[in-house]
Amino acid sequence: MNLDLNSLSLKELKDLQSQVAKAISGYEDRRKREALAELEEKAKAMGFSLAELTGVTAGRKRSPSVAKYANPANRADTWSGRGRKPRWFSEAMAKGRKPEDLAL
């Protein structure tokens, strides 16, 4: 493949750079999946799972947190009490309301 990079515009070079980065990432991901499949097959042939041999278990799946508070102006706008406080919650606290006032 012969490509004259000097004849390309800056936009064309950046597009090419982006395409190359995606191709490299895709290649690496594909190779990892192939290697993992090969290792799982080998472990299965020996009567084990790959997780048993490596001591790695699948990550724990979390269920979505339950909403505890609702925006008084729009009851569909809720917050679980985790993470960053929504603006409406902070404003209500600044106006002297209590979290219990906004509880569902």
C-alpha positions in Angstrom: 0.0 0.0 0.0 1.6 3.2 -1.2 0.0 6.4 0.2 1.5 9.8 -0.5 0.9 11.5 2.9 2.5 14.8 1.7 -0.3 15.3 -0.8 -3.1 15.0 1.8 -4.7 18.0 3.5 -4.7 18.3 7.3 -8.4 17.2 7.5 -7.6 14.1 5.4 -4.6 13.3 7.6 -6.7 13.6 10.7 -9.4 11.4 9.2 -6.8 8.8 8.3 -5.3 9.0 11.8 -8.8 8.3 13.2 -9.4 5.4 10.9 -6.0 3.9 11.8 -6.7 4.2 15.6 -10.1 2.5 15.1 -8.5 -0.3 13.1 -5.8 -0.9 15.7 -8.4 -1.0 18.5 -10.6 -3.3 16.5 -7.7 -5.6 15.8 -6.6 -5.8 19.4 -10.2 -6.4 20.6 -10.6 -9.2 18.0 -7.3 -10.8 19.0 -8.3 -10.7 22.7 -11.7 -12.3 22.0 -10.0 -15.1 19.9 -7.4 -15.7 22.7 -10.1 -15.8 25.3 -12.2 -18.3 23.3 -9.2 -20.5 22.7 -8.4 -20.5 26.4 -12.0 -21.2 27.4 -12.1 -24.1 24.9 -8.8 -25.6 26.3 -10.1 -25.3 29.9 -13.4 -26.9 29.0 -11.6 -29.8 27.3 -9.7 -30.3 30.6 -13.0 -30.3 32.6 -12.7 -26.8 34.0 -14.1 -23.3 33.4 -11.6 -20.5 32.7 -12.9 -18.7 35.8 -12.1 -21.7 38.0 -8.5 -21.8 36.7 -7.8 -18.1 36.9 -9.7 -17.4 40.1 -11.5 -14.6 38.4 -15.3 -14.5 38.8 -17.8 -12.5 36.8 -18.4 -9.1 38.2 -21.4 -8.6 40.5 -24.3 -7.1 38.7 -26.0 -4.3 40.6 -29.6 -3.6 40.4 -30.6 0.0 39.8 -31.0 2.0 42.9 -34.5 2.8 44.0 -35.7 6.4 43.9 -36.1 8.0 47.4 -36.8 11.6 46.6 -39.0 13.4 44.0 -38.9 16.9 42.6 -42.0 18.7 44.0 -42.4 20.6 40.7 -42.2 17.4 38.6 -42.8 14.1 40.5 -41.4 12.2 37.6 -38.0 13.8 38.3 -36.5 11.5 41.0 -33.2 10.9 42.9 -32.0 7.9 44.7 -30.0 9.8 47.3 -26.7 8.5 45.7 -24.2 10.5 43.8 -24.4 14.2 43.1 -27.4 16.0 44.4 -29.7 17.3 41.7 -30.2 21.1 41.5 -33.9 20.9 42.5 -32.9 19.0 45.7 -30.2 21.5 46.6 -32.5 24.4 46.0 -35.2 22.9 48.1 -32.7 22.4 51.0 -31.6 26.0 50.6 -35.2 27.2 51.0 -35.5 25.4 54.3 -37.2 22.1 53.2 -36.1 18.8 54.8 -35.3 15.7 52.9 -38.3 14.0 54.4 -40.5 16.6 52.7 -39.2 15.4 49.3 -39.3 11.7 50.1 -41.5 9.4 48.0 
